[in-house]
Structure formats: structure tokens, C-alpha cells
């Protein structure tokens, strides 16, 4: 317990952590500044060393396995909030700085996503039960950042509709135009584009479960004649399109494949076309994917820094014609996901088991707090091969969006 106590004593300044060890003795850390007050019980002596070496991974695993439990009514979000508000102290501790340097050195290996392995990585996350996702997503199954015009009062459903309108406002689509979507999820964006603009959408995805569900949704929406869902790695897609869209896909590409990704987008665009990329990013310098997320949630994934993103577009000869940074929208999104999952936890346990539920709780809480206290945000960029493919002012976006809101209010 000595090494772990030294680590906790050094970095917990805000709030208080009370740790009951495997022998029942209680150790108290922090209390210097106001903050969360959390009590935990470590049931296994092996955790003392494991948590000292790699707290980001082993805390999550211990919670999943029941070897780390919360006391006095605390939830895993409370525990992670305590760590989140003290994260600067954790990352400055010697052993943790060394660990992060090791991860940085291994990141190209961690993020290797050649054809085949990329599909396996995606299916690890997206081919679990669709019914589980229905427990916490909106009615259109949007599994990416929503767009909140009023975070205090809007429902998740409204915010996700806002996102679709906001993204579509940047595309200038007309009936008969062609769109390639890289990473189509459950089909919500492709269906929206076909229904609202009359465009023809070719959407690719490597998850057979998502493809199957997306085809059903397109049929129900009456747009199956204008949307084609293909089980295909984006690198295997051919043809040229007026627009290429990619929402929540670049995060799964991996640092070693950025040029491959952007060169494929360039290849798919017509001479006057342009691409819309919506991606989680970081405002900090390049980093690594956290070990818990990498192992259990998104293997092969990486949230890029803007510097890495633009270095790749520069190498690939693409104009960045527009960029927008959404800072807190994903925090509000994941907060609603986490709260919905908590309300439906018993149903989730019936689909899987208690260990899975604890893993999912840890994941959602950790991601929400990364957008609240960490470096993560979302960026949207427009890319083109020609400098004038996108209008030189943003008026077209604003005009489209206002007209869409007016129609929605009239219909509502």
C-alpha cells in the first residue's frame, strides 16, 4: 500500500478519497481544497501495486470485476470525477509520465488498422446487441456528438436532429447529387440526407449488424431507392462523388493511416466536390488513447490533435475550406447517454451481465469527464481539392440552417 499511498497523497488535492484496504484499514487522501468526497474498498492486495503502475487501466478492470467497490452511496461517476479534477497532478507524477511515454512510443502499433483488422476492431464495439444501444441512444440511433442549442432544456432527440440539420447546412446538396458516407453507423445521417435533400447516398461500414439495421431503417423511411448501404472498408470504395461525408469515423483510422484516409477522400471527390469530416479531436498536443478505452471499448482508435489532422491534409494536397470546433456539445451528449443507461441498467444486465454494465458505466463516465475537464472536443472541417469548391463566406450555412429551423417550427 505504500507506493499507492504515495501516489494518491501526491496528486489528490481537490476533494477527498477514503480507501478501505483489503485488511479493512481506512486511508484518507486529499481534503486540501473543496471537491468530491468518495469512499472505495480495495478487496485485493494485488491492486496496491497494479493501481500504482497503471491506475487508468486497472481501476477500470478492478471496478468491472468487483475487486474495487464504492461505498457510502457513491457511483463510479463520482470516483472518476475526483480523478478528473485532479488529473494534472496524476499526469505529473513520475511513474505516470513514464507510462505515458511508453504508450506514446507504441501508439502506431496500438493504432494499426489495415484492411481486415480494422473491421475486427470496429466489430468489437459495434456488433454488440443493437438492443443495448437502444437503451441509451436517441430514436434515430445517432452514436456521435449531438448539437445543443439549449443544453438545459433540449432532449437528446432534439439535439441529434439539430446535429443532422447543422451538418447538412454545410453540404449544399441538391436532388440527384451523389454522396459517399464513410462509416454509416445505423444509417441515420444517410437517411436524413436522402430524405431532406434528394441526394443519392452510398454508405459504407464494416459492421454487418449496423448495415442490417440501417437497411431496415431506410426501408421504413421510404428512401431505400436513394441510399445504398455496403459492408465495405472505405479503402475499397470506388467512384467519384459530389460530396464525401465522414461522421465519427476518423477516430478509428489510426495515426499511421491518416494519409491513406485523406488520399482516399481526395480520390472519391469530383473536381468540384468537397468533403465534410466530423471527428473527436484534442486541443492539446498529440497523445495516445487511454489504456482502458483501447483495451475494452475502441481498440485501434485514436483521437487526433488538430496539428496531426492538418499536417495530413497538407501532405495530401487538400484545402481546409472551413473548420468549426464544438467544445462542450459532446459532454452534454454523453451525459444524457450515461443517465439513460443508468435508468435502463437492469435491462442492460439482462442482455449481458453485471460485469458488462460496470464496464459500460466506467466508459461513459470517463468519456463525459474527458470532454468536461480534459482536452477533448469535436471538430468539423470541409476539405476540397479546389480553393473555390466551397463558397467564400459562411452565409449559405446560416441561411440553410435558419430555413430548416423555420420549417421544423411550422411543422411542430
NORGI-V779747 format. One line per field, one symbol per residue. ss: DSSP state (H for helix, E for strand, L for the rest). psi: psi as a letter, one per 40 degrees, with the letter a starting at -180 (. if undefined). burial: b if it has 9 or more other ideal C-beta (glycine too) atoms within 8 Angstrom, else e. A space follows every 10 residues. Layout:
ss->???
psi->???
burial->???
This chain:
ss->LHHHHHHHHH HLLEEEEEEE LLLLLEEEEE LLEEEEEEEE EELLLHHHHH HHHHHHHHHH HHHHHLLEEE ELLLLHHHHH HHHHHLHHHH HHLHHHHHHH HHHHHHHHHH LLLLLLHHHH HHHHHHLLLH HHHHLLLLLL LLLLLLLLLL LLLLLHHHHH HHHHHHHHLL LLLLLLLEEE EELLLLLHHH HHHHHHHLLE EEEEELLHHH HHHHHHHHHH HLLLLLEEEE ELLHHHLLLL EEEEEEELLH HHLLHHHHHH HHHHHHHHEE EEEEEEEEEE EELLLLLLLL HHHHHHHLLL LLLEEHHHHH HHHHHLLLEE EEEEEELLHH HHHHHHHHHH HHHLHHHHHH HLLHHHHHHH HHHHHHHHHH HHHLLEEEEE EEEELLLLLL LLLLHHHHHH HHHHHHHHHH HL
psi->eddddddddd ehdhahhhhh adeehhhhia ediiaihhhi hhehdddddd dddgdddddd ddddeeehii ifeiiddddd ddddeedddd eeiddddddd dddddedddd ehfihcdddd dddddeeihd dddddeiaee fhfihihhdg ddeiiddddd ddddddddee dfiiheiihh hhgebeeddd ddddddeeih hhhiiehddd dddddddddd efeeeehhhh ghhdeehiii idihihhfdd dedideeddd dddddddeii deiiihhhih aieaiiaihi ddddddcgie ihhiiddddd dddddefhhh eihhhhdedd dddddddddd dddfdddddd dbaddddddd dddddddddd edeaeiahih ihiididedh ieiedddddd dddddddddd d.
burial->eebbbebbee bbebbbbbbb beeeeebbbb eeeebbebbb bbbeeebbbb bbebbbbbbb bbbbebbbbb beebebbbbb bbbbbbbebb bebebbbebb eebbeebbeb bbbeeebbbe bbbbbbbeeb ebbebbbbeb bbebbbbbee eeebebbebb bbbbbbbbbb bebeeebbbb bbbbbbbbbb bbbbbebbbb bbbbbbbebb bebbbebbee bebbebbebb bbbbeebeee bbbbbbbbbb bbbbbebbbb bbbbbbebbe eebbbbbbbb bbbeeebbbe bbbbeeebeb bbbbbbebbb ebbeebebbb bbeebbebbb bbbbbbbbeb beebbeebbe ebeebbbbbb bbbbbbbbbb bbebebbbbb bbbbbeeebb eeeeebbbeb beebbeebee ee
